[in-house]
Amino acid sequence: MTFLTIGHRGVMGVEPENTLRSFVRAEHEGMDVIELDLHLSKDGALVVMHDAHVDRTTDGKGPISDFTLAELRGLDAGEGERIPVFEEVVDAVEAPLQAEIKDTAAARALAEVLTRRDLLDRVDILSFHDEALAEIRALLPTARTALVASRYGLDVIDRAHAVGAGMLVLNLRRLTLELVEKAHADDLKVIGWTVNTPDHLKLVRGLRLDGATTDFPEIRRAARFTA
């Protein structure tokens, strides 16, 4: 497999995260894949934001689920950017996407969009939530899915198999060569996050990972010269 560099929420180290500006910059910088996060608005729109609350990344306050899409559109998501919906990201860039389900209620809405827009070949579906991946598997049996984990042990391999995931996206700080080798032996790809320094990239290479999720375009360029 070709080593992948994945733009984390676009390229959040240099642009406002999870905005169209960040996604377009990630594509311009040559990221192989672009990662984004999904929640549902009060009126059921598939909105792109990491946190369950708008406080950290906008000038608003409160849970996303308390806002309609129109109300969310009125918030500043950084440098004048607006909170996008998933369909807008699909139209704004051509790169493959990793869509991470943050709110399990978003699974069904995402499945509907992927089916309607014929996006299964372009979008990998990620989640920390086993139940969200299981629901996607039931709705879209051929979808490519990945289990995300921050605190984990070797059991994460069994969890991935239980929900039909073909990839693990794991916190780099806890990764071991033993886990990576066991995952690869079980036909699971392994991506590490967040890879933001040359030392991080050296560790990724030493662990023989299949890819790295990064906040910075420079990691993409560095990865090309350390293949």
KELUM-222686 format. One record per residue: residue number from 0; y, x, z of N, C-alpha, C, O in turn. Coordinates in nm, 3 decimals, m for minus. Example, Ala and Ser with C-alpha at 12.3 -4.5 7.8 and 13.67 -1.06 7.14 Angstrom:
# residues 2
REC loro     nyy     nxx     nzz    cayy    caxx    cazz     cyy     cxx     czz     oyy     oxx     ozz
REC    0  m0.569   1.319   0.780  m0.450   1.230   0.780  m0.330   1.320   0.780  m0.332   1.424   0.846
REC    1  m0.225   1.285   0.708  m0.106   1.367   0.714   0.003   1.290   0.787   0.114   1.341   0.804
***
This chain:
# residues 227
REC loro     nyy     nxx     nzz    cayy    caxx    cazz     cyy     cxx     czz     oyy     oxx     ozz
REC    0  m0.120   0.083   0.000   0.000   0.000   0.000   0.125   0.087   0.000   0.130   0.187   0.071
REC    1   0.224   0.050  m0.077   0.352   0.119  m0.077   0.423   0.097   0.056   0.425  m0.014   0.109
REC    2   0.482   0.205   0.110   0.556   0.193   0.235   0.680   0.107   0.214   0.755   0.128   0.119
REC    3   0.700   0.009   0.301   0.811  m0.086   0.286   0.920  m0.058   0.388   0.892  m0.028   0.504
REC    4   1.046  m0.067   0.344   1.158  m0.071   0.437   1.215  m0.212   0.434   1.248  m0.266   0.329
REC    5   1.226  m0.270   0.554   1.264  m0.410   0.568   1.401  m0.417   0.634   1.420  m0.363   0.743
REC    6   1.494  m0.484   0.571   1.629  m0.499   0.624   1.632  m0.603   0.735   1.606  m0.721   0.710
REC    7   1.664  m0.561   0.855   1.660  m0.645   0.975   1.783  m0.736   0.980   1.895  m0.690   1.000
REC    8   1.759  m0.866   0.963   1.869  m0.964   0.958   1.972  m0.924   0.852   2.093  m0.939   0.871
REC    9   1.921  m0.873   0.741   2.003  m0.812   0.638   2.009  m0.664   0.666   1.906  m0.596   0.666
REC   10   2.129  m0.613   0.688   2.145  m0.477   0.744   2.243  m0.491   0.860   2.362  m0.460   0.848
REC   11   2.191  m0.538   0.972   2.277  m0.580   1.083   2.350  m0.464   1.150   2.442  m0.486   1.229
REC   12   2.310  m0.341   1.119   2.381  m0.228   1.175   2.517  m0.205   1.112   2.602  m0.137   1.170
REC   13   2.540  m0.261   0.994   2.665  m0.238   0.922   2.733  m0.367   0.874   2.846  m0.362   0.827
REC   14   2.666  m0.481   0.887   2.723  m0.609   0.846   2.690  m0.715   0.951   2.595  m0.697   1.027
REC   15   2.765  m0.826   0.955   2.732  m0.932   1.051   2.592  m0.987   1.025   2.560  m1.028   0.914
REC   16   2.510  m0.986   1.127   2.368  m1.019   1.110   2.345  m1.161   1.060   2.421  m1.253   1.091
REC   17   2.239  m1.176   0.982   2.195  m1.307   0.933   2.306  m1.384   0.860   2.316  m1.506   0.872
REC   18   2.388  m1.310   0.784   2.489  m1.374   0.700   2.460  m1.338   0.554   2.388  m1.242   0.525
REC   19   2.515  m1.416   0.463   2.496  m1.386   0.321   2.549  m1.248   0.288   2.491  m1.177   0.206
REC   20   2.658  m1.209   0.351   2.714  m1.076   0.328   2.613  m0.968   0.366   2.597  m0.869   0.294
REC   21   2.545  m0.986   0.477   2.446  m0.889   0.522   2.325  m0.886   0.430   2.272  m0.778   0.402
REC   22   2.281  m1.001   0.382   2.165  m1.006   0.293   2.196  m0.945   0.156   2.114  m0.872   0.101
REC   23   2.312  m0.974   0.103   2.351  m0.917  m0.026   2.365  m0.765  m0.014   2.325  m0.691  m0.105
REC   24   2.420  m0.718   0.096   2.432  m0.573   0.119   2.294  m0.509   0.127   2.272  m0.401   0.072
REC   25   2.201  m0.575   0.196   2.065  m0.521   0.207   2.001  m0.506   0.070   1.936  m0.405   0.042
REC   26   2.020  m0.604  m0.015   1.963  m0.594  m0.150   2.032  m0.483  m0.229   1.966  m0.407  m0.300
REC   27   2.163  m0.474  m0.218   2.239  m0.370  m0.288   2.194  m0.231  m0.243   2.191  m0.138  m0.323
REC   28   2.158  m0.216  m0.115   2.116  m0.087  m0.061   1.971  m0.055  m0.095   1.922   0.054  m0.063
REC   29   1.902  m0.147  m0.160   1.767  m0.119  m0.207   1.655  m0.149  m0.109   1.544  m0.099  m0.126
REC   30   1.682  m0.229  m0.006   1.576  m0.265   0.087   1.462  m0.334   0.010   1.486  m0.416  m0.079
REC   31   1.339  m0.300   0.045   1.224  m0.359  m0.025   1.207  m0.506   0.009   1.168  m0.586  m0.076
REC   32   1.236  m0.540   0.133   1.220  m0.677   0.184   1.339  m0.704   0.275   1.393  m0.612   0.337
REC   33   1.379  m0.831   0.285   1.489  m0.870   0.373   1.435  m0.970   0.476   1.373  m1.070   0.440
REC   34   1.460  m0.940   0.604   1.412  m1.025   0.713   1.525  m1.114   0.763   1.641  m1.072   0.768
REC   35   1.491  m1.237   0.801   1.588  m1.332   0.855   1.519  m1.421   0.958   1.396  m1.422   0.968
REC   36   1.599  m1.495   1.035   1.548  m1.579   1.144   1.589  m1.724   1.124   1.696  m1.752   1.071
REC   37   1.502  m1.817   1.167   1.524  m1.958   1.139   1.518  m2.046   1.263   1.429  m2.033   1.348
REC   38   1.615  m2.135   1.271   1.619  m2.243   1.370   1.651  m2.373   1.297   1.687  m2.372   1.179
REC   39   1.636  m2.485   1.368   1.679  m2.614   1.314   1.809  m2.657   1.380   1.826  m2.643   1.501
REC   40   1.901  m2.710   1.299   2.022  m2.770   1.352   1.990  m2.908   1.411   1.877  m2.957   1.398
REC   41   2.087  m2.969   1.473   2.070  m3.103   1.533   2.024  m3.204   1.428   1.947  m3.295   1.459
REC   42   2.072  m3.189   1.305   2.037  m3.282   1.198   1.928  m3.229   1.106   1.911  m3.279   0.995
REC   43   1.854  m3.128   1.152   1.734  m3.085   1.081   1.751  m2.984   0.971   1.658  m2.962   0.893
REC   44   1.869  m2.921   0.960   1.888  m2.817   0.858   1.823  m2.687   0.904   1.821  m2.655   1.023
REC   45   1.770  m2.613   0.808   1.700  m2.487   0.836   1.804  m2.375   0.835   1.832  m2.316   0.731
REC   46   1.861  m2.347   0.952   1.973  m2.254   0.960   1.926  m2.115   0.997   1.826  m2.097   1.067
REC   47   2.000  m2.016   0.949   1.962  m1.876   0.964   2.041  m1.815   1.079   2.160  m1.788   1.068
REC   48   1.972  m1.795   1.190   2.032  m1.733   1.308   1.921  m1.684   1.399   1.814  m1.744   1.404
REC   49   1.947  m1.576   1.471   1.845  m1.519   1.558   1.833  m1.592   1.691   1.724  m1.635   1.729
REC   50   1.944  m1.605   1.762   1.940  m1.661   1.896   1.928  m1.813   1.894   1.961  m1.877   1.794
REC   51   1.882  m1.870   2.004   1.878  m2.016   2.017   2.017  m2.072   2.045   2.041  m2.191   2.024
REC   52   2.108  m1.988   2.092   2.247  m2.027   2.117   2.339  m1.953   2.020   2.306  m1.845   1.971
REC   53   2.453  m2.013   1.993   2.547  m1.954   1.897   2.643  m1.853   1.961   2.720  m1.788   1.891
REC   54   2.638  m1.840   2.093   2.740  m1.765   2.166   2.756  m1.620   2.122   2.869  m1.573   2.103
REC   55   2.646  m1.548   2.105   2.655  m1.403   2.079   2.709  m1.369   1.942   2.784  m1.272   1.929
REC   56   2.674  m1.445   1.840   2.706  m1.404   1.703   2.813  m1.490   1.636   2.847  m1.466   1.519
REC   57   2.868  m1.589   1.707   2.976  m1.670   1.649   3.085  m1.689   1.753   3.077  m1.640   1.865
REC   58   3.189  m1.762   1.713   3.297  m1.794   1.806   3.275  m1.928   1.876   3.367  m1.983   1.937
REC   59   3.152  m1.981   1.867   3.119  m2.105   1.934   3.038  m2.082   2.060   3.008  m1.968   2.095
REC   60   3.003  m2.192   2.127   2.922  m2.184   2.248   2.824  m2.299   2.250   2.856  m2.412   2.213
REC   61   2.700  m2.268   2.294   2.601  m2.373   2.310   2.478  m2.353   2.224   2.476  m2.265   2.138
REC   62   2.376  m2.436   2.246   2.253  m2.427   2.169   2.273  m2.471   2.024   2.349  m2.564   1.997
REC   63   2.204  m2.404   1.932   2.208  m2.445   1.792   2.169  m2.591   1.778   2.228  m2.664   1.698
REC   64   2.071  m2.633   1.855   2.019  m2.769   1.843   2.119  m2.877   1.884   2.095  m2.995   1.861
REC   65   2.231  m2.837   1.944   2.337  m2.933   1.979   2.438  m2.951   1.866   2.525  m3.039   1.874
REC   66   2.427  m2.869   1.761   2.525  m2.871   1.652   2.463  m2.930   1.526   2.348  m2.902   1.492
REC   67   2.540  m3.013   1.456   2.501  m3.052   1.320   2.531  m2.935   1.227   2.601  m2.841   1.264
REC   68   2.476  m2.941   1.106   2.504  m2.834   1.011   2.654  m2.825   0.983   2.709  m2.716   0.975
REC   69   2.719  m2.939   0.968   2.863  m2.938   0.941   2.939  m2.869   1.054   3.035  m2.795   1.028
REC   70   2.898  m2.893   1.176   2.964  m2.828   1.290   2.936  m2.678   1.292   3.025  m2.599   1.322
REC   71   2.813  m2.639   1.260   2.780  m2.497   1.252   2.860  m2.426   1.144   2.900  m2.311   1.160
REC   72   2.884  m2.496   1.034   2.962  m2.438   0.923   3.104  m2.405   0.965   3.169  m2.321   0.904
REC   73   3.152  m2.470   1.070   3.288  m2.444   1.116   3.302  m2.321   1.201   3.414  m2.282   1.236
REC   74   3.191  m2.259   1.237   3.195  m2.140   1.322   3.207  m2.013   1.239   3.160  m2.007   1.125
REC   75   3.269  m1.912   1.297   3.280  m1.780   1.234   3.162  m1.697   1.280   3.147  m1.670   1.399
REC   76   3.077  m1.655   1.186   2.958  m1.576   1.219   2.983  m1.425   1.203   2.889  m1.347   1.199
REC   77   3.110  m1.387   1.196   3.145  m1.246   1.184   3.217  m1.215   1.055   3.165  m1.239   0.947
REC   78   3.339  m1.161   1.067   3.420  m1.123   0.951   3.438  m1.238   0.853   3.440  m1.219   0.732
REC   79   3.452  m1.358   0.909   3.477  m1.477   0.826   3.353  m1.537   0.762   3.364  m1.636   0.691
REC   80   3.236  m1.479   0.787   3.113  m1.533   0.731   3.073  m1.661   0.803   3.105  m1.681   0.920
REC   81   3.002  m1.749   0.730   2.952  m1.873   0.786   2.801  m1.865   0.805   2.734  m1.786   0.739
REC   82   2.749  m1.946   0.893   2.605  m1.951   0.916   2.540  m2.011   0.792   2.572  m2.124   0.755
REC   83   2.449  m1.939   0.726   2.385  m1.993   0.605   2.262  m2.077   0.639   2.207  m2.069   0.748
REC   84   2.222  m2.158   0.542   2.091  m2.222   0.549   1.995  m2.139   0.464   2.036  m2.062   0.377
REC   85   1.866  m2.157   0.491   1.765  m2.074   0.427   1.774  m2.080   0.275   1.762  m1.977   0.209
REC   86   1.794  m2.199   0.220   1.799  m2.214   0.075   1.911  m2.132   0.013   1.898  m2.085  m0.100
REC   87   2.021  m2.114   0.085   2.132  m2.032   0.032   2.093  m1.886   0.023   2.134  m1.816  m0.070
REC   88   2.016  m1.838   0.119   1.971  m1.699   0.113   1.878  m1.679  m0.006   1.887  m1.580  m0.078
REC   89   1.789  m1.774  m0.025   1.696  m1.767  m0.139   1.773  m1.755  m0.270   1.731  m1.682  m0.360
REC   90   1.884  m1.825  m0.281   1.964  m1.823  m0.404   2.055  m1.701  m0.414   2.092  m1.660  m0.524
REC   91   2.092  m1.643  m0.300   2.190  m1.533  m0.299   2.129  m1.398  m0.334   2.197  m1.311  m0.388
REC   92   2.000  m1.380  m0.304   1.933  m1.253  m0.331   1.802  m1.279  m0.403   1.747  m1.389  m0.400
REC   93   1.753  m1.174  m0.468   1.626  m1.185  m0.540   1.513  m1.112  m0.470   1.397  m1.124  m0.511
REC   94   1.542  m1.036  m0.366   1.442  m0.956  m0.296   1.340  m1.045  m0.226   1.369  m1.160  m0.193
REC   95   1.220  m0.991  m0.202   1.124  m1.062  m0.117   1.184  m1.082   0.023   1.266  m1.003   0.068
REC   96   1.141  m1.189   0.089   1.195  m1.224   0.220   1.086  m1.231   0.325   0.971  m1.265   0.296
REC   97   1.125  m1.198   0.449   1.045  m1.229   0.566   1.122  m1.332   0.646   1.230  m1.304   0.697
REC   98   1.066  m1.452   0.657   1.132  m1.561   0.729   1.065  m1.578   0.864   0.950  m1.620   0.873
REC   99   1.139  m1.545   0.970   1.082  m1.553   1.104   1.117  m1.685   1.170   1.235  m1.719   1.185
REC  100   1.015  m1.759   1.209   1.034  m1.887   1.276   1.061  m1.860   1.424   0.972  m1.819   1.498
REC  101   1.186  m1.884   1.466   1.223  m1.866   1.606   1.198  m1.993   1.686   1.160  m1.987   1.803
REC  102   1.218  m2.107   1.623   1.198  m2.237   1.685   1.076  m2.300   1.619   1.076  m2.324   1.498
REC  103   0.972  m2.326   1.697   0.847  m2.376   1.637   0.868  m2.504   1.558   0.792  m2.534   1.466
REC  104   0.971  m2.580   1.594   0.999  m2.704   1.521   1.040  m2.676   1.376   1.037  m2.766   1.292
REC  105   1.080  m2.551   1.347   1.123  m2.517   1.212   1.007  m2.494   1.116   1.028  m2.483   0.995
REC  106   0.885  m2.486   1.168   0.769  m2.454   1.083   0.751  m2.557   0.972   0.735  m2.520   0.855
REC  107   0.753  m2.682   1.007   0.731  m2.787   0.907   0.843  m2.790   0.804   0.818  m2.807   0.685
REC  108   0.968  m2.772   0.850   1.080  m2.771   0.756   1.071  m2.654   0.660   1.099  m2.669   0.541
REC  109   1.030  m2.537   0.710   1.015  m2.421   0.624   0.903  m2.445   0.523   0.919  m2.411   0.405
REC  110   0.792  m2.500   0.566   0.680  m2.528   0.475   0.725  m2.620   0.362   0.683  m2.604   0.247
REC  111   0.809  m2.717   0.395   0.857  m2.811   0.292   0.942  m2.739   0.188   0.928  m2.763   0.068
REC  112   1.032  m2.651   0.234   1.119  m2.579   0.141   1.037  m2.482   0.054   1.059  m2.474  m0.067
REC  113   0.944  m2.411   0.115   0.864  m2.316   0.039   0.783  m2.387  m0.069   0.766  m2.335  m0.179
REC  114   0.733  m2.505  m0.038   0.657  m2.582  m0.137   0.748  m2.635  m0.247   0.717  m2.622  m0.365
REC  115   0.859  m2.694  m0.206   0.950  m2.755  m0.303   1.011  m2.653  m0.397   1.031  m2.680  m0.515
REC  116   1.041  m2.535  m0.344   1.106  m2.431  m0.425   1.005  m2.330  m0.483   1.046  m2.234  m0.549
REC  117   0.877  m2.352  m0.460   0.771  m2.265  m0.513   0.796  m2.119  m0.472   0.808  m2.031  m0.558
REC  118   0.804  m2.094  m0.341   0.843  m1.964  m0.288   0.732  m1.888  m0.218   0.757  m1.784  m0.159
REC  119   0.611  m1.937  m0.223   0.503  m1.875  m0.147   0.477  m1.731  m0.188   0.435  m1.650  m0.105
REC  120   0.501  m1.698  m0.313   0.478  m1.561  m0.359   0.589  m1.466  m0.316   0.574  m1.344  m0.323
REC  121   0.702  m1.522  m0.273   0.819  m1.439  m0.242   0.844  m1.425  m0.092   0.910  m1.329  m0.050
REC  122   0.795  m1.517  m0.013   0.831  m1.523   0.129   0.710  m1.504   0.219   0.611  m1.577   0.208
REC  123   0.718  m1.406   0.310   0.623  m1.392   0.419   0.678  m1.468   0.540   0.799  m1.467   0.564
REC  124   0.591  m1.534   0.614   0.633  m1.615   0.728   0.592  m1.544   0.856   0.474  m1.514   0.876
REC  125   0.688  m1.518   0.943   0.667  m1.443   1.066   0.697  m1.531   1.186   0.777  m1.625   1.177
REC  126   0.633  m1.500   1.299   0.671  m1.565   1.423   0.610  m1.494   1.544   0.501  m1.437   1.535
REC  127   0.681  m1.499   1.657   0.625  m1.462   1.786   0.530  m1.571   1.836   0.445  m1.546   1.921
REC  128   0.545  m1.691   1.783   0.475  m1.809   1.835   0.346  m1.833   1.758   0.348  m1.869   1.640
REC  129   0.233  m1.815   1.824   0.103  m1.835   1.761   0.093  m1.977   1.704   0.038  m1.997   1.596
REC  130   0.146  m2.075   1.779   0.133  m2.215   1.736   0.210  m2.242   1.607   0.169  m2.325   1.527
REC  131   0.323  m2.172   1.587   0.399  m2.190   1.463   0.321  m2.136   1.344   0.320  m2.197   1.238
REC  132   0.256  m2.021   1.362   0.176  m1.964   1.253   0.053  m2.049   1.225   0.013  m2.065   1.110
REC  133  m0.006  m2.105   1.329  m0.121  m2.193   1.310  m0.080  m2.318   1.232  m0.155  m2.366   1.147
REC  134   0.038  m2.370   1.261   0.086  m2.488   1.188   0.113  m2.454   1.042   0.079  m2.532   0.953
REC  135   0.174  m2.340   1.018   0.197  m2.297   0.879   0.064  m2.283   0.805   0.051  m2.325   0.690
REC  136  m0.034  m2.223   0.871  m0.165  m2.206   0.808  m0.226  m2.342   0.770  m0.289  m2.355   0.665
REC  137  m0.208  m2.442   0.856  m0.261  m2.575   0.828  m0.186  m2.642   0.712  m0.246  m2.710   0.629
REC  138  m0.054  m2.620   0.708   0.028  m2.683   0.604   0.020  m2.609   0.471   0.022  m2.670   0.365
REC  139   0.013  m2.476   0.478   0.016  m2.390   0.359  m0.097  m2.288   0.369  m0.071  m2.173   0.408
REC  140  m0.218  m2.324   0.336  m0.334  m2.235   0.358  m0.324  m2.101   0.288  m0.387  m2.005   0.331
REC  141  m0.246  m2.091   0.180  m0.238  m1.965   0.106  m0.116  m1.881   0.144  m0.093  m1.775   0.086
REC  142  m0.038  m1.926   0.240   0.083  m1.853   0.280   0.048  m1.718   0.343  m0.054  m1.706   0.411
REC  143   0.133  m1.618   0.320   0.120  m1.488   0.387   0.195  m1.495   0.520   0.315  m1.525   0.522
REC  144   0.127  m1.467   0.629   0.189  m1.478   0.760   0.171  m1.351   0.841   0.082  m1.270   0.815
REC  145   0.259  m1.334   0.940   0.256  m1.216   1.026   0.288  m1.256   1.169   0.378  m1.337   1.193
REC  146   0.213  m1.200   1.263   0.239  m1.221   1.404   0.332  m1.111   1.454   0.306  m0.993   1.435
REC  147   0.441  m1.152   1.519   0.538  m1.060   1.575   0.513  m1.050   1.726   0.485  m1.151   1.791
REC  148   0.523  m0.930   1.781   0.502  m0.913   1.925   0.586  m0.798   1.978   0.603  m0.696   1.911
REC  149   0.638  m0.816   2.100   0.716  m0.712   2.165   0.634  m0.645   2.276   0.624  m0.523   2.280
REC  150   0.576  m0.725   2.365   0.488  m0.675   2.470   0.346  m0.719   2.434   0.320  m0.839   2.425
REC  151   0.257  m0.625   2.415   0.126  m0.659   2.361   0.026  m0.548   2.393   0.063  m0.438   2.434
REC  152  m0.102  m0.580   2.374  m0.209  m0.482   2.383  m0.299  m0.498   2.262  m0.259  m0.557   2.162
REC  153  m0.420  m0.444   2.271  m0.512  m0.454   2.159  m0.548  m0.598   2.126  m0.594  m0.629   2.016
REC  154  m0.527  m0.688   2.224  m0.557  m0.830   2.201  m0.472  m0.892   2.091  m0.506  m0.998   2.039
REC  155  m0.363  m0.826   2.054  m0.277  m0.881   1.949  m0.352  m0.890   1.816  m0.319  m0.973   1.731
REC  156  m0.452  m0.806   1.798  m0.534  m0.810   1.676  m0.614  m0.940   1.670  m0.618  m1.006   1.567
REC  157  m0.676  m0.976   1.783  m0.752  m1.101   1.788  m0.659  m1.222   1.773  m0.695  m1.320   1.708
REC  158  m0.541  m1.215   1.831  m0.445  m1.324   1.816  m0.408  m1.345   1.671  m0.399  m1.458   1.624
REC  159  m0.385  m1.234   1.598  m0.349  m1.244   1.457  m0.461  m1.311   1.378  m0.436  m1.399   1.296
REC  160  m0.584  m1.269   1.403  m0.697  m1.328   1.331  m0.712  m1.476   1.364  m0.747  m1.555   1.276
REC  161  m0.685  m1.514   1.488  m0.703  m1.653   1.530  m0.610  m1.748   1.456  m0.644  m1.865   1.436
REC  162  m0.494  m1.699   1.414  m0.399  m1.786   1.343  m0.393  m1.754   1.194  m0.307  m1.805   1.123
REC  163  m0.485  m1.668   1.147  m0.491  m1.638   1.005  m0.384  m1.546   0.952  m0.357  m1.545   0.832
REC  164  m0.321  m1.468   1.041  m0.216  m1.375   0.998  m0.278  m1.251   0.935  m0.383  m1.204   0.978
REC  165  m0.212  m1.198   0.833  m0.260  m1.078   0.766  m0.181  m0.954   0.800  m0.207  m0.846   0.748
REC  166  m0.082  m0.970   0.890   0.006  m0.858   0.922   0.054  m0.870   1.065   0.069  m0.980   1.118
REC  167   0.076  m0.755   1.129   0.138  m0.746   1.261   0.274  m0.680   1.246   0.288  m0.580   1.177
REC  168   0.374  m0.737   1.312   0.509  m0.680   1.315   0.538  m0.651   1.462   0.564  m0.743   1.540
REC  169   0.535  m0.522   1.499   0.526  m0.485   1.640   0.638  m0.393   1.686   0.687  m0.308   1.611
REC  170   0.677  m0.413   1.811   0.775  m0.326   1.877   0.725  m0.182   1.873   0.619  m0.150   1.925
REC  171   0.804  m0.096   1.810   0.763   0.042   1.788   0.738   0.117   1.918   0.655   0.207   1.922
REC  172   0.809   0.080   2.024   0.801   0.156   2.149   0.665   0.145   2.216   0.630   0.228   2.300
REC  173   0.587   0.043   2.181   0.457   0.024   2.245   0.340   0.057   2.152   0.224   0.050   2.192
REC  174   0.371   0.092   2.029   0.264   0.114   1.931   0.186   0.243   1.960   0.243   0.344   1.999
REC  175   0.056   0.236   1.939  m0.031   0.352   1.953  m0.113   0.369   1.826  m0.134   0.273   1.751
REC  176  m0.157   0.490   1.802  m0.241   0.516   1.686  m0.372   0.438   1.697  m0.426   0.393   1.596
REC  177  m0.425   0.424   1.819  m0.549   0.348   1.838  m0.533   0.204   1.787  m0.620   0.153   1.717
REC  178  m0.422   0.141   1.824  m0.401   0.003   1.780  m0.387  m0.004   1.629  m0.446  m0.092   1.565
REC  179  m0.310   0.087   1.572  m0.289   0.086   1.427  m0.421   0.105   1.353  m0.449   0.035   1.256
REC  180  m0.500   0.199   1.399  m0.629   0.223   1.333  m0.721   0.103   1.344  m0.790   0.069   1.248
REC  181  m0.724   0.038   1.460  m0.807  m0.081   1.478  m0.758  m0.194   1.388  m0.837  m0.266   1.328
REC  182  m0.625  m0.210   1.380  m0.568  m0.315   1.295  m0.602  m0.291   1.149  m0.644  m0.383   1.078
REC  183  m0.585  m0.167   1.104  m0.618  m0.135   0.965  m0.767  m0.156   0.937  m0.803  m0.203   0.829
REC  184  m0.852  m0.121   1.032  m0.996  m0.142   1.014  m1.029  m0.290   1.002  m1.130  m0.327   0.942
REC  185  m0.943  m0.374   1.062  m0.961  m0.519   1.055  m0.878  m0.583   0.943  m0.854  m0.703   0.942
REC  186  m0.834  m0.499   0.849  m0.760  m0.546   0.731  m0.625  m0.609   0.765  m0.579  m0.699   0.695
REC  187  m0.563  m0.562   0.871  m0.428  m0.607   0.906  m0.328  m0.497   0.874  m0.350  m0.381   0.910
REC  188  m0.219  m0.531   0.807  m0.109  m0.438   0.787  m0.025  m0.433   0.915  m0.024  m0.529   0.992
REC  189   0.044  m0.322   0.936   0.124  m0.306   1.058   0.263  m0.256   1.021   0.280  m0.153   0.957
REC  190   0.364  m0.334   1.065   0.505  m0.298   1.048   0.563  m0.269   1.185   0.532  m0.339   1.281
REC  191   0.647  m0.166   1.196   0.711  m0.133   1.323   0.858  m0.170   1.325   0.926  m0.158   1.223
REC  192   0.908  m0.215   1.439   1.051  m0.245   1.457   1.096  m0.198   1.595   1.014  m0.192   1.687
REC  193   1.221  m0.164   1.612   1.322  m0.145   1.509   1.334   0.006   1.487   1.341   0.083   1.582
REC  194   1.337   0.047   1.360   1.332   0.189   1.322   1.472   0.229   1.275   1.511   0.202   1.162
REC  195   1.546   0.295   1.366   1.688   0.319   1.338   1.729   0.465   1.340   1.847   0.496   1.319
REC  196   1.636   0.557   1.365   1.670   0.699   1.371   1.566   0.781   1.296   1.455   0.732   1.271
REC  197   1.599   0.905   1.260   1.498   0.992   1.198   1.375   1.011   1.286   1.263   1.019   1.235
REC  198   1.394   1.018   1.418   1.279   1.032   1.507   1.190   0.907   1.503   1.068   0.918   1.505
REC  199   1.253   0.789   1.498   1.176   0.665   1.482   1.094   0.670   1.353   0.976   0.634   1.352
REC  200   1.157   0.716   1.246   1.089   0.720   1.117   0.975   0.820   1.119   0.870   0.797   1.060
REC  201   0.995   0.933   1.188   0.889   1.033   1.201   0.769   0.973   1.275   0.654   0.997   1.238
REC  202   0.798   0.894   1.380   0.690   0.828   1.455   0.617   0.727   1.367   0.494   0.721   1.369
REC  203   0.691   0.651   1.289   0.631   0.554   1.197   0.534   0.624   1.102   0.423   0.575   1.078
REC  204   0.576   0.736   1.048   0.491   0.811   0.955   0.368   0.866   1.027   0.258   0.863   0.972
REC  205   0.388   0.915   1.149   0.276   0.968   1.224   0.172   0.862   1.260   0.053   0.890   1.267
REC  206   0.220   0.740   1.282   0.130   0.629   1.315   0.067   0.566   1.191  m0.020   0.479   1.200
REC  207   0.112   0.612   1.073   0.061   0.562   0.945   0.084   0.411   0.928  m0.003   0.337   0.884
REC  208   0.205   0.370   0.965   0.240   0.229   0.950   0.261   0.195   0.803   0.281   0.283   0.719
REC  209   0.257   0.066   0.775   0.276   0.017   0.639   0.422  m0.009   0.606   0.457  m0.033   0.490
REC  210   0.507  m0.005   0.708   0.647  m0.028   0.683   0.729  m0.023   0.809   0.675  m0.014   0.920
REC  211   0.861  m0.030   0.792   0.955  m0.020   0.903   1.067  m0.121   0.886   1.123  m0.136   0.777
REC  212   1.099  m0.190   0.994   1.212  m0.281   0.996   1.331  m0.207   1.056   1.321  m0.151   1.165
REC  213   1.444  m0.206   0.983   1.558  m0.124   1.025   1.690  m0.200   1.013   1.704  m0.291   0.932
REC  214   1.786  m0.158   1.095   1.920  m0.214   1.090   2.010  m0.141   0.991   2.118  m0.190   0.957
REC  215   1.966  m0.023   0.944   2.057   0.065   0.872   2.005   0.104   0.733   1.887   0.136   0.717
REC  216   2.093   0.101   0.632   2.054   0.141   0.497   2.006   0.285   0.489   1.923   0.318   0.404
REC  217   2.057   0.372   0.577   2.020   0.513   0.571   1.870   0.536   0.591   1.814   0.632   0.539
REC  218   1.807   0.448   0.666   1.663   0.462   0.690   1.586   0.440   0.560   1.483   0.504   0.538
REC  219   1.634   0.352   0.476   1.571   0.332   0.345   1.576   0.461   0.264   1.476   0.501   0.203
REC  220   1.691   0.525   0.263   1.705   0.649   0.186   1.619   0.759   0.247   1.556   0.836   0.174
REC  221   1.617   0.769   0.379   1.537   0.871   0.445   1.389   0.849   0.420   1.314   0.945   0.401
REC  222   1.346   0.725   0.420   1.204   0.693   0.401   1.156   0.740   0.263   1.042   0.783   0.248
REC  223   1.242   0.731   0.164   1.205   0.771   0.029   1.175   0.920   0.021   1.095   0.964  m0.062
REC  224   1.240   0.999   0.108   1.221   1.145   0.102   1.117   1.194   0.201   1.092   1.314   0.210
REC  225   1.054   1.102   0.276   0.951   1.143   0.371   0.817   1.079   0.336   0.726   1.077   0.418
REC  226   0.806   1.028   0.214   0.682   0.962   0.173   0.567   1.061   0.167   0.454   1.024   0.134
***
